[in-house]
């Protein structure tokens, strides 16, 4: 639950910083994404694999939210960004999510190690 709340607050804050606006539905996307990143972080996969899996996972969450919610409510539109898929997700943001996921995974590992 802690990771869901971190994502539910962090994802909209990232959007506010990047785009200048957000939508309450992004809290759900952020909570799901952070929960997924946390679960991936607990695996024994090599770090790079974790980062790539998390980037793909956040993109999948965005894609799912896009097809359930965004197509009707037009919260975001990535059609002008190169390598997009139906305006819902795009490769440049997948790469960005890999970087953000790496930071989250590093921070989580540092916190876990400092508590032992």
Secondary structure, 3 states (H helix, E strand, C coil): CHHHHHHHHHHHHHHHHHHCCCCCHHHHHHHHHHHHHHHHHCCCCCHHHHHHHHHHHHHHHHHHHHHHHHHHHCCCCCCCCCCEECCCEEHHHHHHHHHHHHHHHHHHHHHHHHCC
